[in-house]
């Protein structure tokens, strides 16, 4: 039994996330967690809400609520939506937790004592109208790279170029809209990433199995242009982890907090500690996942994220871990994703563009969305959500292939043999050919899942469903029944066992449908198939079952057209 630690990039607290956020981190992480649990491995799957920084303050101000109250409410909202999508986190934490405050300050102290944090006097934009320094995301303006007029002071959302607030053309305050800005001096803490460049480079070079997307982004940030830069890790904000604390090896940082990208990844560790606290366990319970001197050396740590998060997880967070000089677990594999675009444009939380997670669940159950998103995951390039493609995939894959198979075999059995697995004789050559094909396909499916090749795994799973349909169609037990009821019964018994097998194999992708199939077969047997012939004998003759209701309904053209109009890309 392996021990696998899985973390998903933690979503910002500033509102409900869209489907692009979901497929870029949380959903494929859940797929991998579910699969490994089903294979008998010990899994720790951690996520949280990212509650500090400018987005939280801006969103709270817009909602007219104190930031702590806003974050608490939005955490509950995001947790409920995650449950709606059946995301199987072992713990869904909060970066504002006491655990994260203490751990963030601990890492900062260790880095400071190691000489890896410097105090830098820099020039920042001050808003006279707001009477405050404006952190990067509090400033909007025109991107000097692509001309996008709503670029933020840290990054242009349109072209993804990293920016400094002073780079923006015609900058304005995101708080008040004022353009009465001036540049003033202020002092901040910087993480001396350049001092760790050689160690980071050696570590990245050793990750030869990482996806090309992950490695290319990491090496570009490490070496291109001026290469790896020291990075400011504090901001002039009231909400966050205080940068001045007891035992800090610096002074004069009162009124400043650690930058969200310093404290947010530390919440992966803190969230695991929160899990231990919530379950009444001691520190050893979480340290065995994170401290290599306390049992974490044999843990395989996998992170899931969108490509925009890769630089922070391949450079900044590892710099924090390595620079601390302590035996913390470093990530073994980073699964990164490109962007999912929306119907000819881009998803955007800040601009309210696209289908959001709560809206999706108000239309159709989670499995419909899980299947489409995972089977179209943007692994090797950006992909695009269109309503036509969504409708076609649901109707063909879920309704016509899997749903149709389950319906045909259970209804036929009920009509001819009753709602019990029939006795019957031998199944014949077709069944032998099916078993041989499934043996090959199931092993291929396992290989894709273990390699985190999401789209290939979905394609293999669909092919496994298709194989059952093709067998049923060619064997035609309804025709055979007229001449040889016993042989028809054997075919039907095989078909019912395929329903159970499909439920087990499909659980990581479509957990609700899987549970319904198992319930219909009246079995709790979720054992992963070893020998396929043996697995197809799990339901013995005489075993009772129920004919389920429609597993997946088709999407009508009228519905699809209505949704296209209702969700035209702007969330009101």
C-alpha positions in Angstrom: 0.0 0.0 0.0 1.4 3.3 -1.1 1.0 6.6 0.8 0.0 9.4 -1.5 -0.4 13.1 -0.5 -2.5 15.1 -3.0 -3.0 18.9 -2.9 -5.0 21.0 -5.3 -4.3 24.7 -5.9 -6.4 26.5 -3.3 -9.1 28.8 -4.8 -9.3 32.4 -3.9 -12.1 33.3 -1.5 -13.4 36.1 -3.7 -16.5 34.5 -5.1 -17.7 31.3 -6.6 -15.3 29.7 -9.1 -16.0 28.9 -12.7 -15.6 25.5 -14.5 -12.2 26.4 -15.8 -10.9 26.7 -12.2 -12.6 23.4 -11.4 -11.0 21.4 -14.2 -7.6 23.1 -13.8 -6.9 21.7 -10.3 -9.6 20.4 -7.9 -11.5 18.0 -10.2 -8.5 16.1 -11.7 -7.0 15.9 -8.2 -10.2 14.4 -7.0 -10.1 11.9 -9.8 -6.6 10.8 -8.8 -7.5 10.7 -5.1 -10.6 8.5 -5.7 -8.7 6.1 -8.0 -5.9 5.6 -5.5 -8.3 5.0 -2.6 -10.0 2.4 -4.7 -6.7 0.7 -5.4 -6.2 0.4 -1.6 -3.6 3.1 -1.1 -3.6 5.5 1.8 -4.5 9.0 0.5 -4.4 12.4 2.1 -6.2 14.9 -0.2 -6.0 18.6 1.0 -7.4 21.8 -0.3 -8.5 25.1 1.3 -9.8 28.6 0.6 -7.1 31.2 -0.1 -8.4 34.0 2.2 -5.6 36.6 2.4 -4.5 39.3 0.1 -6.1 42.0 -2.0 -8.9 39.9 -3.6 -10.4 39.1 -0.2 -10.4 42.7 0.9 -11.8 44.0 -2.4 -14.5 41.3 -2.5 -15.5 42.0 1.2 -15.6 45.7 0.6 -17.8 45.2 -2.5 -20.1 43.0 -0.4 -20.2 45.6 2.4 -19.0 43.2 5.0 -16.0 42.9 7.3 -13.3 40.8 5.6 -13.3 38.1 8.3 -17.0 37.7 8.1 -17.0 37.6 4.3 -14.3 35.0 4.2 -16.1 32.8 6.8 -19.3 32.9 4.7 -17.5 32.3 1.4 -15.6 29.4 2.8 -18.9 27.7 3.7 -20.3 28.5 0.3 -17.2 27.0 -1.5 -17.2 24.0 0.7 -20.9 23.3 -0.1 -20.3 23.6 -3.8 -17.2 21.4 -3.6 -19.4 18.8 -1.9 -22.0 19.3 -4.7 -19.3 18.3 -7.2 -18.4 15.4 -5.0 -14.8 16.6 -4.4 -13.6 14.1 -1.8 -11.2 16.3 0.2 -9.9 14.7 3.4 -9.9 18.3 4.7 -11.0 21.6 3.1 -9.2 24.2 5.2 -8.7 27.9 5.5 -5.5 29.9 4.9 -6.7 32.3 7.7 -6.5 29.5 10.2 -4.4 29.8 13.4 -2.3 26.8 12.1 -1.4 28.7 9.0 -0.6 31.9 10.9 1.9 30.0 13.1 3.4 27.9 10.3 3.9 30.9 8.0 5.6 32.9 10.8 7.7 29.8 11.6 8.9 29.5 8.0 9.6 33.3 7.8 11.6 33.2 11.0 13.7 30.2 9.8 14.3 31.9 6.4 15.3 35.1 8.2 17.7 33.4 10.5 19.3 31.7 7.4 19.9 35.1 5.8 17.4 34.4 3.1 15.1 37.3 3.8 16.2 40.9 3.2 14.7 44.2 4.0 14.2 46.3 0.9 13.1 49.9 0.6 11.1 50.2 -2.5 8.8 52.6 -4.3 5.1 51.8 -4.3 2.0 53.5 -5.5 0.2 55.5 -2.8 -3.4 56.6 -3.3 -4.2 60.0 -1.8 -7.9 59.5 -2.2 -7.7 56.2 -0.2 -4.9 57.4 2.1 -3.0 54.1 1.7 -0.4 52.3 -0.2 -2.0 50.2 -2.9 -0.8 46.6 -3.2 -0.4 45.3 -6.7 -4.0 43.9 -7.1 -5.4 47.2 -5.8 -4.2 48.9 -9.0 -5.7 48.5 -12.4 -4.6 50.0 -15.7 -3.7 49.2 -19.3 -1.2 46.4 -19.9 2.0 47.7 -21.7 2.3 44.3 -23.4 -1.1 43.7 -25.0 -3.1 46.8 -24.3 -5.8 45.1 -22.1 -7.4 48.0 -20.1 -8.2 46.0 -17.0 -4.8 44.6 -16.2 -3.9 44.3 -12.5 -0.7 45.5 -10.9 0.6 41.9 -10.5 -0.4 40.3 -13.8 -2.4 40.9 -16.9 -5.3 38.4 -17.0 -5.5 38.7 -20.8 -1.9 37.9 -21.8 -0.7 36.5 -18.4 2.4 38.7 -18.4 3.7 39.3 -14.9 3.7 43.0 -14.0 4.6 45.5 -11.4 2.1 48.3 -10.6 4.4 50.9 -12.0 4.4 49.1 -15.4 0.7 49.9 -16.0 -0.4 52.7 -18.3 -3.0 55.1 -16.9 -3.1 53.3 -13.5 -6.1 53.8 -11.1 -7.1 52.7 -7.7 -9.2 49.5 -7.7 -10.7 50.7 -4.4 -11.9 54.1 -5.4 -11.1 54.5 -9.1 -9.0 57.5 -8.3 -6.1 58.3 -10.6 -4.6 60.7 -8.0 -1.7 58.4 -7.3 1.9 59.0 -6.5 5.0 56.9 -5.9 6.3 56.8 -2.3 8.9 54.8 -0.5 8.0 51.9 1.8 10.0 49.0 3.3 9.2 45.3 2.7 10.6 41.9 3.2 12.0 40.0 0.2 12.7 36.3 -0.2 16.2 35.9 -1.6 15.2 33.4 -4.3 18.3 34.1 -6.3 20.5 32.7 -3.5 18.7 29.4 -3.9 18.8 29.3 -7.7 21.4 26.5 -7.9 19.6 24.3 -5.4 16.2 24.9 -7.2 17.8 24.2 -10.6 19.3 20.9 -9.4 15.9 19.9 -7.9 14.0 20.7 -11.0 16.5 19.0 -13.2 16.0 15.8 -11.2 12.2 15.8 -12.0 12.6 14.1 -15.4 9.0 12.7 -15.3 7.2 16.0 -14.9 4.9 17.1 -17.7 6.6 19.2 -20.4 4.2 22.1 -19.5 5.4 22.1 -15.9 9.1 21.8 -16.6 9.1 24.4 -19.4 7.4 27.0 -17.3 9.7 26.3 -14.3 12.9 26.5 -16.4 11.7 29.6 -18.2 11.2 31.5 -14.9 14.5 30.1 -13.5 16.7 31.1 -16.5 15.1 33.3 -19.1 15.9 37.0 -19.2 17.4 38.0 -15.9 16.4 34.7 -14.4 15.1 34.0 -11.0 14.4 37.2 -9.0 14.1 37.9 -5.3 10.5 38.4 -4.5 8.6 40.6 -2.1 6.7 38.6 0.5 5.0 41.4 2.4 2.3 43.9 1.6 0.7 47.0 3.2 -2.6 45.3 4.2 -4.5 44.8 7.4 -5.8 41.3 6.6 -3.4 38.5 6.6 -0.6 36.9 8.6 1.3 39.7 10.5 4.9 40.1 9.3 5.9 41.5 12.7 5.7 38.8 15.4 7.4 37.6 18.5 10.7 36.0 17.6 10.9 37.7 14.1 14.6 38.5 13.2 13.6 42.0 12.0 11.8 45.1 13.2 9.7 47.8 11.7 7.2 45.6 9.9 4.2 46.6 11.9 1.1 47.1 9.8 2.3 44.7 7.1 1.3 41.2 6.4 2.9 38.4 4.4 2.0 38.3 0.7 -0.7 35.8 -0.2 1.7 33.8 -2.4 4.0 33.3 0.5 1.4 32.0 3.0 -1.1 30.3 0.6 1.0 27.2 -0.3 2.0 26.8 3.4 -1.7 26.1 4.0 -1.2 22.7 2.3 0.8 21.8 5.4 -1.4 23.8 7.8 -4.5 22.2 6.3 -3.2 18.8 7.1 -2.6 19.9 10.6 -6.2 21.3 10.7 -7.3 17.8 9.5 -5.5 16.3 12.5 -7.1 18.8 14.9 -10.6 18.2 13.5 -10.2 14.5 14.1 -8.7 14.8 17.6 -5.3 13.5 16.5 -1.9 14.7 17.7 0.8 16.4 15.6 2.4 13.1 14.7 -0.7 12.3 12.6 0.0 15.2 10.1 3.8 15.3 10.5 4.0 11.8 9.0 2.7 13.3 5.8 5.0 16.3 5.8 8.2 15.7 7.8 10.7 13.4 6.2 12.2 12.8 9.6 8.9 11.6 11.0 7.6 9.2 8.3 7.0 11.3 5.2 10.1 10.0 3.3 8.0 7.2 1.8 5.1 9.6 0.8 4.5 10.4 -2.9 3.4 14.0 -3.0 1.4 15.2 -6.1 0.2 18.7 -6.8 -2.5 19.7 -9.3 -2.8 23.2 -10.7 -3.4 25.5 -13.6 -0.3 26.6 -15.6 -0.5 30.1 -14.1 0.3 28.7 -10.7 3.3 26.6 -11.8 6.0 29.3 -11.1 5.0 29.7 -7.5 4.9 25.9 -6.9 8.2 25.1 -8.7 10.2 28.0 -7.4 8.7 30.2 -4.6 7.2 27.5 -2.4 10.1 25.1 -2.9 12.4 28.0 -2.0 10.5 28.4 1.2 10.8 24.7 2.0 14.5 24.3 1.0 15.5 27.6 2.5 14.1 26.7 5.9 16.8 24.0 6.3 14.2 21.7 7.9 13.2 18.2 6.6 9.9 19.1 5.0 8.5 17.0 2.2 9.0 18.5 -1.3 6.6 17.8 -4.1 7.4 14.7 -6.3 5.1 15.4 -9.3 3.2 18.5 -10.5 0.3 17.9 -12.8 -0.4 21.2 -14.5 -3.1 22.2 -16.9 -3.7 24.7 -19.7 -6.8 26.9 -19.8 -10.3 25.9 -20.5 -11.9 28.6 -22.5 -15.6 29.4 -22.8 -17.7 29.5 -26.0 -15.3 31.6 -28.0 -13.9 33.6 -25.1 -12.2 33.2 -21.8 -13.5 32.2 -18.4 -12.9 35.0 -15.9 -13.9 35.2 -12.2 -13.0 38.9 -11.9 -15.0 39.7 -15.1 -17.9 37.3 -14.3 -17.5 35.5 -17.6 -18.5 31.9 -18.1 -20.4 29.1 -16.3 -19.8 29.1 -12.6 -19.9 26.1 -10.4 -23.2 26.9 -8.6 -24.9 27.7 -11.9 -23.7 24.4 -13.4 -25.2 22.4 -10.5 -28.5 24.3 -10.8 -28.8 22.9 -14.4 -27.6 19.3 -14.1 -26.2 16.9 -11.5 -22.4 16.8 -10.9 -21.7 13.7 -12.9 -22.7 15.3 -16.2 -20.2 18.1 -15.6 -17.5 15.8 -14.1 -17.6 13.6 -17.2 -17.4 16.4 -19.8 -14.7 18.4 -18.0 -12.4 15.4 -17.3 -12.9 13.9 -20.8 -12.0 17.3 -22.2 -9.3 18.3 -19.7 -6.9 20.9 -21.1 -3.8 18.8 -20.7 -1.7 19.3 -23.8 -3.2 22.6 -25.0 -6.1 24.9 -24.1 -9.5 23.4 -24.7 -12.9 25.1 -25.1 -16.3 24.5 -23.6 -19.2 24.8 -26.0 -22.7 24.0 -25.3 -23.0 21.9 -28.5 -20.0 19.8 -27.5 -21.3 19.4 -24.0 -24.7 18.2 -25.2 -23.2 15.8 -27.7 -20.8 14.3 -25.1 -23.6 13.8 -22.5 -26.0 12.3 -25.0 -23.5 10.0 -26.7 -21.2 8.9 -23.9 -23.4 9.0 -20.8 -26.9 8.4 -22.2 -26.4 6.3 -25.3 -23.4 4.2 -24.2 -23.4 3.7 -20.4 -27.0 4.6 -19.6 -28.3 2.6 -22.5 -26.3 -0.5 -21.6 -27.5 -0.5 -17.9 -31.1 0.1 -19.0 -31.2 -2.6 -21.7 -29.6 -5.4 -19.7 -31.6 -4.8 -16.5 -35.0 -4.4 -18.2 -34.4 -7.5 -20.4 -33.5 -9.6 -17.4 -36.6 -8.3 -15.4 -38.9 -9.2 -18.3 -37.6 -12.7 -18.9 -36.0 -13.9 -15.7 -37.2 -11.5 -13.0 -35.0 -9.2 -10.9 -32.5 -11.9 -10.0 -29.2 -12.9 -11.6 -30.2 -15.9 -13.8 -28.5 -19.3 -13.8 -27.9 -20.2 -17.5 -25.1 -22.1 -19.1 -22.0 -21.1 -21.0 -21.7 -17.6 -22.5 -19.8 -18.6 -25.7 -17.0 -17.2 -27.9 -18.3 -13.6 -27.9 -18.0 -13.5 -24.1 -14.5 -14.8 -24.3 -13.5 -12.2 -26.8 -15.1 -9.5 -24.6 -13.2 -10.7 -21.5 -10.0 -10.6 -23.5 -10.7 -7.1 -24.7 -11.6 -5.8 -21.2 -8.5 -7.4 -19.8 -6.4 -5.3 -22.1 -8.5 -2.2 -21.8 -8.8 -2.2 -18.0 -5.0 -2.6 -17.6 -4.5 0.3 -20.1 -7.1 2.4 -18.1 -5.1 1.7 -14.9 -1.9 2.8 -16.6 -3.4 6.1 -17.8 -4.9 6.8 -14.3 -1.6 6.1 -12.6 0.2 8.4 -15.1 -2.5 11.1 -14.5 -3.3 11.1 -18.2 -6.8 12.3 -17.7 -8.2 12.4 -21.2 -6.6 9.1 -22.2 -8.1 7.5 -19.1 -11.6 8.9 -20.0 -11.2 7.6 -23.5 -10.3 4.1 -22.3 -13.2 4.1 -19.9 -15.6 5.0 -22.6 -14.2 2.2 -24.8 -14.8 -0.2 -21.9 -18.5 0.9 -21.8 -18.7 0.6 -25.6 -17.3 -3.0 -25.5 -20.2 -4.0 -23.3 -22.7 -2.4 -25.6 -21.2 -4.0 -28.7 -21.3 -7.4 -26.9 -24.9 -7.0 -25.9 -25.9 -5.9 -29.4 -24.0 -8.8 -31.2 -25.0 -11.5 -28.7 -28.6 -10.3 -28.8 -29.9 -12.3 -25.8 -33.5 -11.2 -26.7 -33.2 -13.1 -29.9 -31.4 -16.1 -28.5 -34.0 -16.4 -25.8 -36.5 -17.8 -28.3 -34.4 -20.8 -29.1 -32.0 -21.2 -26.1 -33.2 -19.5 -22.9 -30.3 -21.0 -20.9 -27.7 -19.4 -23.2 -29.6 -16.1 -23.1 -29.6 -16.3 -19.3 -25.8 -16.7 -19.3 -25.4 -13.7 -21.5 -27.7 -11.7 -19.2 -25.8 -12.8 -16.1 -22.6 -11.5 -17.8 -24.3 -8.2 -18.6 -25.5 -7.7 -15.0 -21.9 -8.4 -13.8 -20.7 -5.8 -16.3 -23.0 -3.2 -14.6 -21.2 -3.9 -11.3 -17.8 -3.8 -13.0 -18.6 -0.5 -14.8 -19.8 1.0 -11.5 -16.4 0.2 -9.9 -14.3 1.4 -12.8 -16.4 4.6 -13.3 -16.4 5.7 -9.7 -13.5 8.2 -10.0 -15.2 9.9 -12.9 -18.9 9.7 -12.1 -19.3 8.8 -8.4 -23.0 9.3 -8.1 -23.9 7.2 -11.1 -21.5 4.6 -9.8 -23.3 4.5 -6.4 -26.6 4.2 -8.2 -25.4 1.2 -10.3 -24.1 -0.6 -7.2 -27.3 0.1 -5.3 -29.3 -1.2 -8.2 -27.2 -4.4 -8.2 -27.7 -4.6 -4.4 -24.0 -5.0 -3.7 -21.4 -3.2 -1.7 -18.6 -5.0 -3.6 -16.4 -2.2 -4.8 -13.3 -4.3 -5.2 -11.1 -3.3 -8.0 -10.9 -6.0 -10.8 -7.8 -8.1 -10.9 -8.7 -11.0 -13.2 -11.6 -9.8 -15.4 -13.2 -13.2 -15.8 -13.3 -13.5 -12.0 -14.6 -10.0 -11.6 -17.5 -10.9 -14.0 -18.6 -13.6 -11.7 -19.0 -11.4 -8.6 -22.8 -11.4 -8.8 -23.8 -15.1 -8.5 -27.0 -16.7 -9.8 -29.9 -15.9 -7.6 -28.5 -12.6 -6.5 -31.3 -10.0 -6.4 -31.1 -6.6 -8.1 -33.4 -3.7 -9.0 -34.0 -2.1 -12.4 -32.7 1.5 -11.9 -34.4 4.6 -13.2 -32.8 6.3 -16.2 -29.1 6.7 -15.3 -28.5 9.7 -17.5 -31.1 11.7 -19.4 -30.4 13.3 -22.8 -30.1 17.1 -23.2 -32.7 18.3 -25.7 -31.8 20.9 -28.3 -34.3 23.3 -26.7 -32.6 23.1 -23.4 -29.2 23.6 -24.9 -30.4 26.7 -26.8 -32.0 28.1 -23.6 -28.7 27.6 -21.6 -26.7 29.3 -24.3 -28.9 32.4 -24.0 -29.2 32.3 -20.2 -25.4 31.9 -19.7 -24.1 34.0 -22.5 -20.9 34.6 -20.7 -21.7 37.3 -18.1 -22.6 36.5 -14.5 -25.0 39.2 -13.3 
